[in-house]
Amino acid sequence: MTAVPDTELIRNALRKVVDPEVGANIVDLGLVYRIECEASRLLIEMTMTSPACPMGEMIVDDAYAELDRVLPADCQPEIRLVWEPPWVPSMMSEQCRLRLGWNE
């Protein structure tokens, strides 16, 4: 029986995935909407800053690579790109907004 992956472990792994256009990680950018862990299944719903994001495929590939580093071999991650709700800068962590100069 596989242990259920810890949500914080997953979140920390995803913090290593950086949107190269913005220079911030996808968690602090507010791109990760949902992390759902079950025994041998992990579902992540995330978005991009724009549906036209040219780095989208690379970011998803990087996320899978980071998840592979921390997940048990028999845990299958699935990353779904979603567009609702649309991403807005207010979804960023306060630290990220301040570092990038995005004041509301």
C-alpha positions as CSV (number, residue, x, y, z in Angstrom):
1,M,0.0,0.0,0.0
2,T,1.3,3.4,-1.0
3,A,1.5,6.2,1.5
4,V,-0.6,9.2,0.6
5,P,1.7,12.0,-0.6
6,D,1.9,14.9,1.8
7,T,0.4,18.1,0.3
8,E,3.2,20.3,1.7
9,L,5.8,18.0,0.1
10,I,4.1,18.4,-3.2
11,R,3.8,22.2,-2.8
12,N,7.5,22.4,-1.9
13,A,8.4,20.4,-4.9
14,L,6.3,22.7,-7.1
15,R,8.1,25.7,-5.6
16,K,11.2,24.6,-7.6
17,V,9.3,25.1,-10.9
18,V,9.9,28.7,-12.1
19,D,8.0,30.6,-14.7
20,P,11.0,31.9,-16.7
21,E,9.1,34.9,-18.1
22,V,8.3,36.1,-14.6
23,G,11.1,34.7,-12.6
24,A,9.0,33.3,-9.8
25,N,7.8,29.9,-8.8
26,I,4.4,28.6,-9.8
27,V,3.2,28.2,-6.2
28,D,4.0,31.8,-5.2
29,L,2.6,33.0,-8.5
30,G,-0.7,31.5,-7.5
31,L,-0.8,29.2,-10.5
32,V,-1.5,26.0,-8.5
33,Y,-5.2,25.9,-7.8
34,R,-5.7,22.4,-6.4
35,I,-3.6,19.5,-5.0
36,E,-5.6,16.3,-4.4
37,C,-3.7,13.4,-3.0
38,E,-4.9,9.8,-2.7
39,A,-3.1,6.5,-2.2
40,S,-1.5,6.1,-5.6
41,R,-2.9,9.1,-7.4
42,L,-2.1,12.8,-7.4
43,L,-4.1,15.4,-9.2
44,I,-2.9,18.9,-9.6
45,E,-5.0,21.6,-11.3
46,M,-3.0,24.7,-12.3
47,T,-3.2,27.5,-14.8
48,M,-0.8,29.8,-16.6
49,T,-0.6,33.6,-16.3
50,S,-2.2,33.6,-19.8
51,P,-3.7,30.9,-22.1
52,A,-1.2,32.1,-24.7
53,C,1.8,31.5,-22.3
54,P,4.6,30.3,-24.6
55,M,6.3,28.5,-21.7
56,G,3.3,26.5,-20.6
57,E,4.4,23.1,-21.9
58,M,7.9,23.6,-20.4
59,I,6.5,24.6,-17.0
60,V,4.2,21.5,-17.0
61,D,7.2,19.3,-17.9
62,D,9.3,20.8,-15.2
63,A,6.4,20.2,-12.7
64,Y,6.3,16.5,-13.7
65,A,10.1,16.3,-13.3
66,E,10.0,17.8,-9.8
67,L,7.1,15.5,-8.8
68,D,9.0,12.5,-10.0
69,R,11.8,13.4,-7.6
70,V,9.6,13.3,-4.5
71,L,6.8,10.8,-5.3
72,P,6.9,7.1,-4.7
73,A,7.4,5.1,-8.0
74,D,3.8,3.8,-8.0
75,C,2.2,7.2,-7.5
76,Q,1.0,8.6,-10.8
77,P,0.7,12.4,-11.0
78,E,-1.8,14.1,-13.3
79,I,-1.5,17.8,-14.0
80,R,-4.5,19.4,-15.6
81,L,-4.3,22.9,-17.0
82,V,-7.5,24.9,-16.2
83,W,-8.5,28.3,-17.2
84,E,-11.2,29.0,-14.7
85,P,-10.9,31.1,-12.7
86,P,-8.5,33.1,-14.9
87,W,-5.3,34.0,-13.2
88,V,-4.9,37.6,-11.9
89,P,-2.0,39.1,-10.1
90,S,-3.9,39.2,-6.8
91,M,-3.4,35.4,-6.7
92,M,0.3,35.8,-6.1
93,S,1.6,35.5,-2.6
94,E,2.2,38.9,-0.9
95,Q,6.0,38.3,-1.0
96,C,5.9,37.5,-4.7
97,R,3.8,40.6,-5.5
98,L,6.2,42.8,-3.5
99,R,9.3,41.3,-5.1
100,L,7.9,41.8,-8.6
101,G,6.6,45.2,-7.8
102,W,2.9,44.3,-8.4
103,N,1.0,46.5,-5.9
104,E,-2.8,46.4,-6.1
